[in-house]
Each structure stands twice: as structure tokens, then as C-alpha cells.
Amino acid sequence: MEQKVETETQAPIEFSNEKLKVKAHFKPQCKVELEVHADPSIVKEARRKAIKMVGKEVTLPGFRKGKAPEALVEKNYSKHIDGEWQKCIADLVFEDCIKLASIPLLNNEPKINYNVKSHSLDEGAALTLFYETEPTIPQVNPQDITLKAVERPAVNEDKVNETLRQLQLFFAEWKKLDRPIQENDFVILDVDVIDEDPPRKLFADVRFEVTDRSMAKWMKDLILGRHRGEVLEGVSVPDEDASQKDQEELKPKKVRVVIKQVETATLPELTDEFARRLGAPSVEQMRTHVDQLLNQKADGHVKEKMREEVSELLLTKYKFDVPMSLIDREVRFRMQQLLQDQEYLQHWNSMTPEAKKRTVGSVAEQSEKAVRMFYLCRKILADAKITISPKDIHKAPKTPLDMLLGDRSDFHPQDSTEVHQAEAFSRLLLEKAEDFVIAHATVA
């Protein structure tokens, strides 16, 4: 069977000194292979180390552990010594190669593999070393990038009034109803997409208001006149007045709707006392603060969509190899996070082997993108001499109103676990780099 030859990503490099002759081959996924011929002096030093290491661990009759003469150790443990000898040769050679070659290791604890082809005290040693190196990141010039403008959500008096009403609903008194669903009722629904295998959960225990402004027409038509506990099937479709984009993206889907509760709400009055419950001195000042928060949220929406655009563009335009070990590590981390959720774990255990394979493949794809973005964004910030400091971590909301309406997408808890802090740092790194690109790119 013909052996597959792995392509090289750049021309080999040769380097040498009085003890080593090395030829470095650069393979895909940041793998480096060093073909090495080592001088007999290295092989002799490795032999001495190997004998001492084996001698410390063995016991011979008449001698205490580690105290047997080297000649006896060599005679009785030649196979063990040879294995340790090859390892010592590889260790000494690798140490000298790194000093000589200036090919950076992936991290401070690299995984080094080796294959000793020949070794003797007279001829020296021929061996190959394998390890991963840091990726070579392409240069990103934000001024060469053109982004599409993002439409900012409107903030007006109607939006402010509806938001105030939603705040009242948050503190409403709820009464359960045992009658057919009517206009202006509230319902708690589970919605599953059932034309997928397995069915996909779309909503779980979500409260909807049965009005034209708050509920899609297909859903309203399906549940009006129905009762709590009924399980219905229908087809979700965009409303006739939906935007052209929604009409194109929201394809019809067969769904199952479970009516879990029917309710009516008694709202608290919009008074200064109510405003104070939310941290505002008066209704008027609460209205002003709501307007500010909605504008911040609208700006945040534009920023987030622009960041998504930058991310997609960077991943598409700037290709480079990344080490497979980093992708594997990210996949393991993401799968562990998913499987810590008991509900997802139950779903995972019910999946077919093929479905599990597809899920892991999807996680691997997202993991590779995450690793690439980390390297790209780190280089963008380094080239721009931008640093990340504790003051960049967004502070927690100050009032209940901020908590309910504020844009939480930029909030990174400071007093969280080490994992959360690492995630917050990585996200900040990405956001700062993406914002730098947005600030210097052309927006059309």
C-alpha cells in the first residue's frame, strides 16, 4: 500500500553546529519535524545518563537499591538502558535544537515525540523529533476592510411606553384561568420544531401575550379558543408584514405547541412609588432612564452585529494553520461544559451515534473558529499596542432598572471562577480587537 506523504507548508530549513546537523520540515497544522544527526559526544553523554537513571531504580543481589556497579547494571538491564538511552538522546538533542533553530514551541509544556533510527557510541545518532509550533498569523490591516452598515433599532416614545408596560408586567399579579384562550390573555407555552430529527426545542415555559403586537399570527390563530393542557400542531410562518429579510430567513417549520398555562395580569400603577422600586426617584426620571437604556441597547445591537460581521470576515479572509492539539483541547472543554447541563446530558444520552458524531463535528468546527479568532485578535491588539486591563471589565448593574433593561452582553463578572475569568478575558480580547477593526475599517 502506497504511503501518503504529508505536504510541507514551506521550504525546509537546515542548521548545524559542531554537535548537530538538523533539517526542519514544516507540516500542516503547525507540526514541525526535525531530522537530526547527533555527534557521538551527545550519544555518549546520553548513555552515561541512561545507565545512572536505570541504576538508581534497580536492585541486584548483594547491593542496596541504586548502589550496584554500572558494569553489572549494563550487563543485567541492557534492554531497559537502551530504551532510556534513546529517550536521553532525544532530550539532549531537542534541548540543543531549540537553542539552535529559533522555531518557537507551542507552549511551555510541549508534547515531544521522537523516533531514533540509529544510535551508536562511534557513529552518533540519527533521529526525528516531532512537535507543534506557534501559528504564523497573517497581518491584518483594518483599513483594507469594508463592512456593511447595520440598521440601528428605533427608539421612540412608543418603544419607551411599551418598555414601561413590560416593567409593570414584571411586577404584575398573575391569575390562572380555566377557560378558552381569549384576546389579551397571557399563555405559557412549550414550542418544539418537529420536522427535525430529533425534535428541536424552540421555547420552554415562555410567556406570550395573546395580541397582534406580541404574538405571531400563525401562533395566535392556533391557540385562540383552546384550553390549558392541549397539545397542538401547526406550521410557523412569517407574518405578512414581516420584513423581506425575515420572509427569506424564516422558512415554514412544522411545530408542536403545548399550552401549559392560561393567565391574566393585574398591573401595578405607574407611580413614583413604583419607580422607586426600580431605583428611580420618580416616574419622569424612570422614563428618562428607560430612554437612555434603550438607546444604549440599540447602540449595543449595532456594535454586536458589526462584531459578528468582522468575525466572519476575518475568518474568511485570513487563513492560517493552527495546532490540532489546541482545537482538541477546546473541543473537550466545550463538550464538558455542555454535558454539565443535566437536561442536555439526558438529551445526549438519547442521541444516536450518528447524531453524537454530528454534534461533536459541529463543536469541533466552532472550536477551530474560536482558536483562529483568538490568535488573529491577539495579533491585532499587539500590532496596535492595545492592552487589556481590569478597568476594561464592565461593572455590574447599579439599579434594578439597569438589571432588567441594561445591555448585559458586555458584562463580565469580576469575582467569578478561574474558568469564568479566562472566558471573560478571551471575550474582552475579541471585543477590543473587533472594535479596533470597526473603528478603522470602511463602513458602506
C-alpha positions in Angstrom: 0.0 0.0 0.0 1.4 3.4 -1.0 2.2 5.6 2.0 0.6 9.0 2.0 3.2 11.8 2.0 2.2 14.8 4.1 2.7 18.1 2.2 5.0 20.8 3.6 3.8 24.3 4.2 7.2 25.9 3.5 10.7 25.0 2.3 12.8 23.0 4.8 15.5 24.9 6.8 18.9 23.4 7.6 21.1 24.5 10.5 24.1 23.0 12.3 26.8 23.3 14.9 29.8 21.2 16.0 27.4 18.6 17.5 24.3 18.6 15.4 23.1 18.6 11.8 19.4 19.5 11.5 16.9 19.7 8.7 13.5 21.2 9.8 10.4 20.3 7.9 7.2 22.3 8.3 3.9 20.3 8.0 0.2 21.3 8.1 -1.4 22.1 11.5 1.8 23.7 12.8 3.7 20.5 13.0 7.5 20.5 12.8 9.7 17.5 12.1 13.4 17.8 12.8 15.7 15.3 11.0 18.8 15.2 13.2 22.2 13.7 13.1 23.8 13.9 16.5 27.5 13.8 17.2 28.9 10.8 19.2 29.6 13.1 22.1 25.9 13.6 22.6 25.2 9.9 22.4 28.0 9.1 24.9 26.6 11.7 27.4 23.1 10.3 26.9 24.4 6.7 27.5 26.0 7.8 30.8 22.8 9.4 31.9 20.7 6.4 31.0 22.9 4.0 32.9 22.7 6.2 36.0 18.9 6.6 35.8 18.3 2.9 35.4 20.9 2.1 38.1 19.0 4.3 40.6 15.9 2.2 40.2 17.1 -1.4 40.2 18.2 -3.8 42.8 20.9 -6.5 42.3 21.7 -9.3 44.8 24.3 -8.2 47.3 23.7 -4.5 46.7 21.3 -1.9 48.1 18.8 -0.3 45.6 20.7 2.1 43.4 24.1 1.1 44.6 25.0 -1.7 42.1 28.2 -1.1 39.9 27.4 0.4 36.5 29.0 -2.6 34.7 26.6 -5.0 36.4 23.7 -2.7 35.6 24.7 -2.6 32.0 25.0 -6.4 31.9 21.7 -7.2 33.5 19.5 -4.4 32.3 20.7 -3.7 28.7 17.1 -3.6 27.3 16.0 -1.0 29.9 19.1 1.0 29.4 18.6 1.1 25.6 15.1 2.5 26.0 16.2 5.1 28.5 19.3 5.8 26.3 17.1 6.7 23.3 15.0 9.0 25.4 18.1 10.8 26.8 19.4 11.2 23.3 16.1 12.8 22.2 16.0 15.0 25.3 19.6 16.3 24.8 19.2 16.8 21.0 15.9 18.6 21.4 17.3 20.9 24.0 20.2 21.9 21.7 17.9 22.1 18.6 15.6 24.6 20.3 18.6 26.8 21.1 19.9 26.5 17.6 16.8 26.7 15.5 14.7 29.5 17.0 11.5 27.7 16.0 9.1 28.6 18.8 7.4 25.8 20.8 3.6 26.0 21.1 3.7 26.4 24.9 5.8 25.9 27.9 4.9 22.2 28.3 5.2 20.9 24.7 4.4 17.3 23.7 7.6 16.0 22.0 7.6 12.7 20.1 10.7 11.1 18.7 11.9 8.2 16.5 15.5 7.1 17.0 16.5 5.4 13.7 20.1 4.5 14.7 22.4 5.2 17.6 25.9 4.1 18.5 28.8 5.4 20.5 31.0 5.5 17.4 28.6 6.8 14.7 26.4 9.1 16.8 22.6 9.0 16.3 20.0 9.6 13.5 16.6 10.6 14.8 13.5 12.6 14.0 11.7 14.9 16.5 8.1 15.9 16.2 6.4 18.8 17.9 3.9 21.7 17.4 5.0 25.3 16.9 3.2 28.6 17.2 1.0 29.6 14.3 2.2 32.1 11.8 -0.5 34.8 11.9 -1.2 37.0 8.8 -1.0 40.7 9.0 -4.4 42.4 9.3 -4.8 45.9 8.1 -8.3 47.2 9.2 -8.1 50.0 6.5 -8.3 47.3 3.8 -11.6 46.0 5.3 -15.1 47.2 4.2 -18.1 46.5 6.4 -21.8 46.8 5.7 -23.7 49.3 7.8 -26.1 47.9 10.4 -29.5 49.5 10.8 -30.0 50.8 14.3 -33.2 49.8 16.1 -35.6 52.7 16.5 -36.0 54.2 20.0 -39.1 56.5 20.2 -42.0 57.3 22.6 -44.0 54.2 21.7 -40.9 52.0 22.4 -40.4 53.7 25.8 -44.1 53.3 26.7 -44.1 49.6 25.8 -41.0 49.1 27.8 -42.6 50.7 30.8 -45.5 48.4 30.4 -43.2 45.4 30.3 -41.7 46.6 33.6 -45.2 46.7 35.1 -45.8 43.2 33.8 -42.7 42.1 35.6 -44.3 43.1 38.9 -47.9 42.1 37.9 -50.2 39.8 39.9 -51.0 36.7 37.9 -54.2 34.8 38.0 -54.6 31.4 36.4 -57.6 30.9 34.1 -59.6 27.8 33.4 -61.5 28.8 30.2 -60.8 29.1 26.4 -58.0 31.4 25.5 -59.1 34.9 24.5 -57.5 38.1 23.1 -55.2 39.9 25.6 -54.7 36.8 27.7 -51.3 35.5 28.6 -50.2 31.9 27.9 -47.2 29.9 28.9 -46.1 27.6 26.1 -43.6 25.0 25.1 -42.8 25.0 21.3 -40.8 22.3 19.5 -39.8 22.1 15.9 -40.9 18.6 14.9 -39.9 18.4 11.3 -36.3 17.8 12.6 -34.9 14.5 14.0 -34.7 14.7 16.9 -37.2 17.5 17.5 -35.6 20.8 18.5 -36.8 22.8 21.5 -37.7 26.3 20.3 -39.2 27.7 23.5 -39.7 26.2 27.0 -42.0 27.7 29.6 -42.1 31.1 27.8 -44.9 33.5 28.5 -46.6 35.1 25.4 -49.3 37.8 25.3 -52.1 37.0 23.0 -52.1 40.2 21.0 -51.2 41.0 17.4 -48.2 43.1 18.5 -46.7 40.4 20.8 -47.6 37.1 19.0 -47.1 35.8 15.5 -50.3 35.4 13.6 -49.9 31.6 13.0 -49.5 31.1 16.8 -52.4 33.3 17.7 -54.7 31.6 15.2 -53.6 28.2 16.5 -54.3 28.8 20.2 -57.3 31.1 20.3 -60.2 29.3 21.8 -58.0 26.4 23.1 -57.5 25.3 26.7 -54.7 24.7 29.1 -53.1 21.3 28.7 -53.9 21.0 24.9 -51.1 19.8 22.6 -51.4 21.4 19.1 -49.5 21.0 15.9 -49.2 23.7 13.3 -46.8 25.5 10.9 -44.8 28.5 11.9 -44.6 31.1 9.1 -43.5 34.8 9.0 -46.3 37.4 9.2 -47.4 39.0 6.0 -46.0 42.4 7.2 -42.6 40.8 8.1 -39.5 42.3 6.6 -38.1 40.9 3.3 -35.2 39.6 5.2 -37.4 37.7 7.7 -39.5 36.4 4.9 -36.4 34.9 3.3 -34.8 33.6 6.5 -37.8 32.3 8.5 -38.8 29.3 6.5 -42.0 27.4 7.4 -41.5 24.8 10.1 -43.8 22.2 11.5 -44.1 22.7 15.2 -45.7 21.3 18.3 -47.2 23.7 20.8 -48.0 22.7 24.4 -50.4 25.1 26.3 -49.0 24.9 29.9 -50.9 27.8 31.4 -53.5 30.5 30.7 -53.3 33.6 32.8 -54.5 37.2 33.2 -52.4 40.0 34.7 -53.2 42.9 37.1 -50.5 45.6 36.6 -49.3 47.9 39.3 -50.0 51.6 38.7 -47.2 53.7 37.1 -46.5 55.9 40.2 -43.4 57.4 41.8 -43.6 54.7 44.4 -43.4 52.1 41.6 -40.4 54.0 40.1 -38.6 53.9 43.4 -38.9 50.1 43.5 -36.8 50.2 40.3 -34.2 52.6 41.7 -35.6 55.8 40.1 -36.8 58.8 42.2 -39.9 59.5 40.0 -41.8 58.2 37.0 -40.4 61.0 34.9 -36.8 60.2 35.8 -37.6 56.5 35.3 -38.9 57.3 31.8 -35.7 59.3 31.0 -33.5 56.4 32.3 -35.5 53.9 30.3 -35.0 56.0 27.2 -31.2 56.1 27.9 -31.0 52.4 28.4 -33.0 51.7 25.2 -30.6 53.9 23.3 -27.6 52.1 24.9 -29.2 48.8 23.9 -29.8 50.0 20.3 -26.1 51.1 20.1 -25.1 47.7 21.6 -27.2 45.9 18.9 -25.3 47.8 16.1 -22.0 47.1 17.8 -22.7 43.3 18.2 -23.8 42.9 14.6 -20.7 44.7 13.4 -18.6 42.5 15.6 -20.2 39.4 14.1 -19.5 40.8 10.6 -15.8 41.4 11.5 -15.5 37.9 12.9 -17.0 36.3 9.8 -14.8 38.4 7.5 -11.6 37.8 9.4 -12.2 34.0 9.4 -12.9 34.0 5.7 -10.2 36.4 4.5 -7.2 35.5 6.7 -6.4 31.8 6.5 -3.6 30.1 8.5 -2.8 26.8 10.1 -3.5 26.2 13.8 -2.2 23.3 16.0 -4.6 20.4 16.3 -3.9 20.0 20.0 -5.4 23.4 20.7 -8.5 22.6 18.8 -8.8 19.2 20.5 -8.5 20.9 23.9 -11.2 23.5 23.0 -13.5 20.7 21.9 -13.0 18.8 25.1 -13.7 21.9 27.2 -16.9 22.8 25.2 -18.2 19.3 25.4 -17.5 19.2 29.2 -19.5 22.5 29.6 -22.4 21.1 27.5 -22.5 17.8 29.4 -22.5 19.5 32.8 -26.1 20.6 32.0 -28.3 17.7 33.2 -31.0 18.4 30.7 -28.5 18.4 27.8 -26.9 15.2 29.3 -30.2 13.4 29.1 -30.6 14.6 25.5 -27.1 13.5 24.7 -27.7 10.0 26.1 -30.8 9.6 24.0 -29.0 10.6 20.8 -27.9 8.1 18.1 -24.2 7.5 17.4 -24.6 9.4 14.2 -26.2 12.4 15.9 -23.5 12.4 18.5 -20.9 12.4 15.8 -22.6 15.3 14.0 -22.7 17.3 17.3 -19.0 16.7 18.1 -18.2 17.7 14.5 -20.2 20.9 14.9 -18.4 21.7 18.2 -15.0 21.0 16.5 -15.9 23.4 13.7 -16.8 26.1 16.2 -13.7 25.3 18.3 -11.4 25.8 15.3 -13.0 29.2 14.6 -12.6 30.2 18.2 -8.9 29.3 18.2 -8.3 31.2 14.9 -10.1 34.3 16.2 -8.1 34.2 19.4 -4.8 34.3 17.5 -6.0 36.9 15.0 -7.4 39.2 17.6 -4.3 38.9 19.9 -2.1 39.9 16.9 -4.4 42.8 16.0 -4.1 44.2 19.6 -0.4 43.5 19.8 0.3 45.3 16.4 -1.9 48.2 17.6 -0.2 48.2 21.1 -3.6 47.9 22.8 -3.6 46.2 26.2 -6.4 44.7 28.4 -6.6 45.8 32.0 -9.0 45.2 34.9 -10.8 48.5 34.3 -11.9 47.1 30.9 -14.2 44.6 32.7 -17.7 46.0 32.7 -19.2 46.7 36.1 -22.4 45.0 37.4 -25.7 46.9 37.1 -26.3 49.5 39.8 -30.1 49.5 40.0 -33.0 47.0 39.4 -33.8 49.0 36.2 -30.3 48.5 34.9 -30.5 44.8 35.7 -33.8 44.4 33.9 -33.2 46.6 30.8 -29.4 47.1 30.6 -27.3 45.5 27.9 -25.8 42.5 29.6 -23.8 41.4 26.6 -20.7 43.4 27.7 -21.0 42.4 31.4 -18.1 40.2 32.6 -18.3 39.2 36.3 -15.1 40.1 38.2 -15.5 37.8 41.2 -16.1 34.6 39.4 -14.3 31.3 39.0 -11.0 30.9 37.2 -12.7 29.5 34.1 -15.2 32.4 34.0 -12.3 34.9 34.3 -10.5 33.2 31.5 -13.6 33.3 29.3 -14.1 37.0 30.2 -10.5 37.8 29.3 -10.8 35.9 25.9 -14.1 37.7 25.2 -12.7 41.1 26.0 -9.7 40.4 23.8 -12.0 39.6 20.9 -14.3 42.6 21.5 -11.4 45.0 21.7 -9.8 43.7 18.5 -13.1 43.7 16.7 -13.9 47.2 17.8 -10.5 48.4 16.7 -11.2 46.9 13.2 -14.6 48.5 13.1 -13.2 51.9 14.1 -10.6 51.8 11.3 -12.5 50.0 8.5 -14.6 51.5 5.8 -18.4 51.2 6.6 -20.5 51.3 3.5 
